[in-house]
Amino acid sequence: MKESELLRLKKNIEDAKAKATELQGKYKYLQEQLKETWDCGSLEEAEKKLEEMDEEISAMDQNIEKLVNEIKGKYNV
């Protein structure tokens, strides 16, 4: 293998290491944000919380629709 090829490989390895370090930092930051904002320690917990919140929103939507229909009926709108 030529010296230029070795130098190119060395640079690629160094670039990959730097990118890996950057991604690890981003991952750690996102994990901290997940914990601070949503009190979730893992992605699985966040997905479960999202499902629960979706169910709550759906129930609220149904309740709002029911109330709107009651108001419409009461005031003949």
Secondary structure, DSSP 8 states (H G I E B T S, - for coil): --HHHHHHHHHHHHHHHHHHHHHHHHHHHHHHHHHHHH--SSHHHHHHHHHHHHHHHHHHHHHHHHHHHHHHHHTT-
